[in-house]
Amino acid sequence: MKVHSLSELKRLKKALVDRAARETAERLAQEAARREAFDRQHRDRLLFEQAIGRVHRLPDHGRHLALPATPLPRPVQRQLDEKAVMREALSDEFDAETLLHTDEHLSFRRPGVGPEVVRKLRKGDWSIQAQIDLHGQRTDEARESLGQFIREAWRHGLRCVRVVHGKGLGSPGKTPVLKGKVHSWLVQKSEVMAFVQARPADGGAGALVVLLRPSARGQT
């Protein structure tokens, strides 16, 4: 840039001085803002320490903190499907009376199961390994409970169980509502080989002793 006169030189010098002054003022303002921000953070830290005390980092204990295991999903739909199948499989319309053997007490044995099996069952030669009490349950509830009990007992390899259906003394007309239905439901269960009325010591007319067919678990 060429300067043609002394007056232009003076104006140029003044312009340079003014720009240098502005730049210095801006730099000083920025430094002041930074100092103010630092001071404000320092004051906040002091106020925090005064409120709760000084904070110290815990020493590293070297242990790995494992996250809690995610629970396995519950097979809710499968359980609902199994219950639906069980309800459909056990019909209240099934007439089991024609399949019951008439002797001193009603009993049931599947084709191919000899009468000596029923005699031993009635005599108590089989040890009762589990039981279910259906007292006080509604028909739908009792059907579902019995079906699940028989299925689980068979899966666990049990062979002899007791089903308590009651004598009906607390029912209207003193009629054993569940007794006939339990006979019908058990006849429809493929796991059941035979059943007899329980001995007096085991429940008498209010219970059945049921023999289940062997399962894979029971044979191992």
C-alpha positions in Angstrom: 0.0 0.0 0.0 1.5 3.3 -1.1 1.2 6.5 1.0 1.2 9.7 -1.1 1.1 12.3 1.7 1.9 12.8 5.4 -1.8 13.1 6.2 -2.5 9.7 4.7 0.3 8.3 6.8 -1.2 9.7 10.0 -4.6 8.3 9.1 -3.0 4.8 8.4 -1.1 4.9 11.7 -4.2 5.9 13.6 -6.2 3.1 12.0 -3.5 0.5 12.9 -3.4 1.8 16.5 -7.2 1.6 16.8 -7.3 -2.0 15.4 -4.6 -3.1 17.8 -6.5 -1.5 20.7 -9.7 -3.3 19.7 -7.9 -6.6 19.4 -6.3 -6.1 22.8 -9.7 -5.2 24.3 -11.3 -8.3 22.8 -8.5 -10.5 24.1 -8.8 -9.1 27.6 -12.6 -9.5 27.5 -12.2 -13.2 26.5 -9.6 -13.8 29.3 -11.9 -12.1 31.8 -14.8 -14.3 30.7 -12.6 -17.4 31.1 -11.5 -16.3 34.5 -15.1 -15.6 35.5 -16.2 -19.1 34.4 -13.3 -20.7 36.2 -14.1 -18.7 39.4 -17.8 -19.6 39.1 -16.9 -23.4 38.8 -14.6 -23.1 41.8 -17.2 -21.3 43.9 -19.8 -24.0 43.0 -17.3 -26.7 43.9 -16.6 -25.1 47.3 -20.3 -24.7 48.0 -20.9 -28.4 47.1 -18.0 -29.5 49.4 -19.3 -27.3 52.2 -22.7 -28.9 51.8 -21.7 -32.6 51.7 -18.0 -32.6 52.5 -15.1 -33.5 50.3 -15.6 -36.3 47.9 -12.9 -39.0 47.5 -12.7 -41.7 44.9 -13.1 -45.2 46.3 -10.1 -47.4 46.0 -10.2 -50.0 43.2 -11.1 -53.3 44.8 -10.2 -55.3 41.7 -13.5 -57.2 41.7 -15.8 -57.5 38.7 -19.4 -56.5 39.5 -21.5 -58.9 37.5 -24.9 -57.7 36.3 -27.9 -59.6 37.5 -28.8 -62.5 35.2 -31.7 -61.8 32.9 -34.6 -64.0 33.9 -35.5 -66.7 31.4 -38.7 -66.0 29.5 -41.7 -67.9 30.8 -43.4 -70.1 28.3 -46.8 -68.5 29.0 -48.3 -69.4 25.7 -47.2 -73.0 25.9 -48.7 -73.3 29.3 -51.9 -71.8 28.1 -51.9 -74.2 25.1 -51.3 -77.2 27.4 -54.2 -76.2 29.6 -56.5 -75.8 26.6 -55.5 -79.2 25.3 -56.1 -80.7 28.8 -59.6 -79.1 29.0 -60.5 -80.5 25.6 -59.1 -83.9 26.3 -61.2 -84.5 29.4 -64.8 -84.5 28.6 -67.7 -84.4 31.1 -69.9 -86.2 28.6 -67.7 -89.3 28.5 -69.6 -92.3 30.0 -67.1 -94.3 32.1 -69.7 -96.4 33.9 -69.7 -99.0 31.1 -66.0 -99.5 31.5 -66.0 -99.9 35.3 -65.9 -103.5 36.6 -68.7 -104.2 39.0 -67.5 -106.1 42.1 -67.7 -105.2 45.8 -66.4 -101.8 44.7 -66.2 -100.1 41.3 -62.8 -100.4 39.7 -61.2 -99.9 36.4 -58.4 -101.6 34.4 -57.5 -101.1 30.8 -57.6 -103.9 28.3 -54.5 -106.1 28.8 -54.2 -105.3 32.5 -54.9 -108.5 34.5 -57.4 -108.7 37.4 -54.5 -109.5 39.8 -53.2 -106.0 39.3 -56.5 -104.6 40.6 -56.4 -107.0 43.5 -52.9 -106.0 44.5 -53.9 -102.3 44.1 -56.9 -102.8 46.4 -54.9 -104.7 49.0 -52.4 -101.9 49.3 -49.4 -103.7 47.8 -48.5 -100.5 45.9 -47.1 -97.7 48.0 -48.9 -94.4 47.5 -46.3 -91.9 46.3 -48.4 -88.7 46.0 -52.0 -87.5 46.3 -54.3 -84.7 45.2 -57.3 -83.4 47.2 -60.1 -82.0 45.0 -62.3 -81.0 47.9 -64.0 -77.7 47.5 -63.0 -77.2 43.9 -65.4 -76.3 41.1 -65.8 -78.8 38.2 -63.6 -76.9 35.8 -60.9 -76.3 38.4 -61.0 -79.9 39.6 -60.7 -81.2 36.0 -57.7 -79.0 35.3 -56.0 -79.8 38.6 -56.5 -83.6 38.2 -55.2 -83.6 34.6 -52.1 -81.6 35.6 -51.5 -83.8 38.6 -51.7 -87.1 36.7 -49.5 -85.7 33.9 -46.8 -84.4 36.3 -46.8 -87.6 38.4 -46.3 -89.7 35.3 -43.5 -87.4 34.0 -41.7 -87.9 37.3 -41.9 -91.6 37.1 -44.5 -92.1 39.9 -46.6 -95.3 39.7 -49.2 -95.1 42.4 -51.1 -92.0 43.5 -54.3 -91.2 45.5 -57.1 -88.9 44.3 -59.4 -87.6 47.0 -62.7 -86.5 45.5 -64.8 -86.5 48.7 -68.0 -88.3 49.7 -70.3 -85.4 48.9 -71.5 -85.0 52.5 -71.3 -81.2 52.1 -72.9 -81.1 48.7 -76.6 -80.3 48.1 -78.6 -83.6 48.5 -75.5 -85.3 49.9 -74.6 -86.3 46.3 -70.9 -86.8 45.5 -70.7 -84.4 42.6 -67.0 -85.0 41.7 -66.9 -88.8 42.3 -68.5 -89.8 38.9 -66.6 -87.0 37.1 -63.3 -88.1 38.5 -64.0 -91.7 37.3 -64.7 -90.4 33.9 -61.7 -88.1 33.7 -59.3 -90.9 34.9 -60.6 -93.3 32.3 -59.8 -90.8 29.6 -56.2 -90.2 30.8 -53.8 -92.5 28.8 -51.4 -92.5 31.8 -53.9 -94.4 33.9 -53.7 -98.2 33.9 -56.2 -98.9 36.6 -57.8 -97.5 39.7 -59.8 -98.8 42.7 -61.7 -97.3 45.6 -59.3 -96.6 48.4 -59.2 -98.7 51.6 -61.0 -97.2 54.6 -57.6 -96.1 56.0 -56.8 -94.3 52.8 -60.1 -92.5 52.4 -62.6 -95.2 51.6 -65.5 -94.1 49.3 -64.1 -90.6 49.2 -60.9 -91.5 47.4 -59.3 -93.6 44.6 -56.0 -95.3 44.4 -54.6 -94.9 40.8 -52.0 -97.0 39.1 -50.0 -95.2 36.4 -48.3 -96.8 33.5 -44.5 -96.7 33.6 -42.8 -93.7 32.1 -39.3 -93.4 30.6 -38.1 -91.7 33.8 -39.5 -94.4 35.9 -37.7 -97.1 33.9 -34.3 -95.5 34.1 
